[in-house]
Amino acid sequence: MVERVFEAKVENLDSVLEFMEDELLSHGCIMKLVMPINISLEEMFVNIASYAYEPGTGDATISIDFEGDDVVVQLRDT
């Protein structure tokens, strides 16, 4: 499992998506599958960044676990 913590700010979205894409591609995932995963991740991260810590900010933890041909992605906030 790979895990990374990002400050939950919309400005960090590019870093979040780059992290996800790099991990997926390094495990042999094809771009055709990376794109819809990144779209889902974008929606979830932006929601955390926009609503979870209003009016302040906090962290979003993203973990990626590869189980055979499956990938499990988790986003956590406090």
Secondary structure, DSSP 8 states (H G I E B T S, - for coil): -EEEEEE--GGGHHHHHHHHHHHHHHTT--HHHHHHHHHHHHHHHHHIIIIITTTS--EEEEEEEEETTEEEEEEE--
